Amino acid sequence: MTHKDLNVWNESIELVVEIYSLTKKLPSEEKYGLISQIKRSAVSVPSNIAEGAGRSSTKEFIRFLDIANGSLSELETQLIIVGKLNLYETEELINTKIVYIRKMLYRLKESLKRKL
């Protein structure tokens, strides 16, 4: 099994696609500010899941899932800022996709901990 077989990785890839769509709708003056940060945070989630899955130990995988969760929290914060600045409505994306991925990360991490 590889990271590509993990539902949480696939869901986070879909989130990246949604984020790239969303950032196209933001003002161009945010290109080097929020847009850049949002994209980096979003891409970091599936990237860290993949890197963790490719590591040699379960402990390392769990550590990378924690990093992915941190990136997800960073992304959530940036989306809240976008919403508060009235640049784009982000509440639905946060309450559906981000919450769902966070729960998936938690469940995967807990199942891995039982294997230690």
Residue, then its C-alpha position, 0 to 999 in steps of 0.5 A: m500500500t502507498h500514500k495513493d491508496l489512502n483516502v485522506w491523501n486523495e481528499s487532501i489532493e482534492l482540497v488542493v484543487e479546490i484551493y487553486s480554484l479559489t485563489k484564482k478568484l482572489p485579488s491579484e494584489e494578494k498574489y505574493g501574500l495570502i495566495s502564495q501562503i494559502k497554496r503552500s499550506a494546501v500543498s503541504v497537507p498531501s505532501n506530508i502525508a505522502e512523505g510520512a507514508g514513505r518513511s520506514s517507521t510508523k512513528e515517523f509516519i505519525r510525525f508527518l501526519d502531525i505536520a500535515n495537520g499543522s498545515l491544515s490548521e495553517l490553511e484554515t487560519q488563512l481561509i478565515i482571514v480571507g473570509k474576514l477580509n470579505l475577499y471570498e466566502t470560505e466558511e463552507l469549505i472550512n466546515t466541510k472539507i477541512v473538518y473532514i480531512r482533520k478527522m481522517l488524519y486523526r483516525l489514521k493517526e490513532s490506528l497507527k498508534r495501535k500498531l506501535 
